[in-house]
Amino acid sequence: MTGDRDFNLNASVTRRRAVKLGAGLVAAPAILRAGVARAADDVIRVGMVSPQTGPLAGFGEADGFILDGVRKALAGGLQSGGKTWKVEIIVKDSQSNPNRAAEVASELILRDKVDLILASAAPETTNPVADQAEVNEVPCITTNCPWQPYFFGRNGDPAKGFKYTYHFFWGLEDVIGAFLNLWDTVPTNKIVGGIFPNDADGNAWGDPKLGLPPALAAAGYKLIDPGRFQVMSNDFTAQITAFKQAGCEIITGNAIPPDFATFWAQCAQQGFKPKIVTIGKALLFPAVIDSLGDRGNGLSTEIWWGPTHPYKSGLTGQSTRDLCDAYTAATKRPWTQPLGFQHALLEVAVDVLKRAKNVKASESILESIVATNYKSIVGPVNWTGKPVKNVTKTPLVAGQWRKGPKGFELIIAENKTAPDVPLGGKLEPLS
């Protein structure tokens, strides 16, 4: 990570701690390796799993648009190994449920005989899909999940890593650095209330050794952590009371949109008015901010990607602005951050398949993944063994939602962690 802080979250982790980090993730049913046979035809089959329904559906909102564009780009086939191949992309809905994600991944591998499997959107989807791919020896690429919940949530050993499953995204060290740099621009008492759900993300973010607590303490901030709440909770009185008693002026954490909406409404009902509210996951989506009305104004979050990022697609040639504008024109909806990563997931997959010597051999596709050195619409993707064997990181900044004449706009207010991404303004305290 670049910037004025450097947090080492790539520490050695015991098996017990790795299990703890993934404790909120429902155990996916194991599939014994079945010696998957590939279809001997002229079709490359790519499986893709993402949440189309359920509380995480916002992550999959742009999938249809992205798939339409990629299918058009591949309409003439894909050149690989001196041959032109048809490409079939088979999409499955995880329903925001890890057991369902594991089930459909198994179907893609064992029934549809996919040559490569892709997954995105939080550990509830990425982890069970990657586990199915690993045990069945099918190459897999995932994104849209901080790397610690992905890697340690699957009991990953930094000394060994995984063989068939690879991931690109940022890590908790990056989001911590971005949040702290953001908060330092506004005078506060540095007392922070944390809301962390009892799921893989929440347990990783709130982990006392590898999550936010030690990093915040090292930076002079005091974290008030009232404990994990159950996903889809309807009462946050205990958390709000603890934050009021401690005098918290900053609220942070990680939550799905429905849980944050409930929490934020109850903050208003109970007269709790922090100066800064910076939440991961829930505040990514314009639809969520719109649903909050005026109380969405001034909320802040991490920013993975957006129209001002200085990257372009290696598949379509579109800039980040081009892709955002095309999405808005086609759907009449504002762009969302997962838009860029869903596009990147597919363009990276296409690059891997183009370079593979034999797209019908898992080992050949795996060799191509490992050798990736690709410039995507979300930034460079190349697995060099850092921070761990199966993970490569993408840039991260932070920003604030501002209400203007045309609705809410997400302004980049912190870029020390990725200085090539231009600033759009400064953080303003909540009024």
Phi, psi and omega in degrees: 000137174264164180122193187265007176222149179220111181251126181267099177258007179263050179277162176294142186233131177285163178301321180298317181291322179299319178296321180297319180299328181258018188297332182279355183269123180298133183296127179275144181296134181285144175241122177289144181302129189247011180059058188298128178262136179272145178291132183269065178229193183259028182243128170269125181253123179244124176265143178223129180239128176205163180280107177270337180225170180090183186294343179259013186299337178301329180293332182258007186302323185268003187301315182299317178297314181297316181296321177302315181294318181291320178296323176295319180295334182256011184301327180273006180097175182236129179275122178205132178062032179076018183221152175264125183246143166283149179239123177248121179255117183254118187256136178232144179268122176283347182059024181063022185235124183297325178294320177294321178300317178295320181296313183287330175297319177298319178297317180298321183283311189271329181260312183276347176058046181293149179273334181212140179237140182238151177206155181206166169089080171070157183297340177299336177251311186299317187291309180295327178293313179298322178297319178295320179294317182297314184288334179262004175059046176245128180301141186216137175234134182227163177202184178063044175200128176308143192292332181294311175299327177292311188279304182285332176295342176258017181062036180292141177254116182303334180284339184241317184070196177247165182264313192256353190241126185229150192221142171229128178178181177270177181237174181298327177299327180285317180290325177296313179299317180295316180297314182296317177299324178293311183294328182296345182275353181236130179294124176217174175276001177063027173258121190243128173266134182248131173246116184230120179285162177274069174218183186299317178296310183298318180292326177288314181298322184266003183301129187293343180250325186246353184260210183293324188308307183292325181292319178295319179297318180296333181269004177090013178258145178255122182263128173258110183244102182280007178104170184284142173252155180281139179303142184065041176287155177240006181214114178248024182301319182298317180294314182297319178299316179298320181292320179294317181295326181276350181075033182298128175255352178231138173239134177219177179142201185215130182203156172283158185307314182298323181291319178294320180301318178295313179302313186290325176294320180288332173300317179294317181297327185259010173071029179262121187230083177289161179280327184225135173230110183237108188236134175278155175073295189297325188263017179286332196255131178303324182297324179293314180297317178302321182293339180276349181065217183299335181284359172275342183292125177094352175293150185231160185199171172287154177235110179285322194193152177188183187291345180261359176294141190271050183232166176217162181282132174282349180268313184252346183080000181290142170280171177300319178295318179302315183294316179298315181295320180295321179295314180296318180295322184281327188250346186062025177238154177291154178296155177232156184297321178297343179308310182294321183285328174294320176296315181298322180302317182283324180289326175295318178300316179297318178299317179299314183293323178299323185273346181294136179290328180215100185290354177261011178237121182302320182295325179291317177296320179299316177301321180292321177300311183299327183273005184300133172214083197234140176261108185255178180288349175251005180119182182294142176232111176204123184274102184252004182096002179236134004285336173220169188310316191262010186231137167233144188260151176245159184295154178216137173230187179220158182198189189224142175278129178236137179269125179234190182300330182257015180108196184280143177228140180266114184261130175285118185243001179208125181223017180297332179280346178206076189294348177282350176268120187290145176286152177241356182164188179244153177296132176247135179296153179295138180269000000 
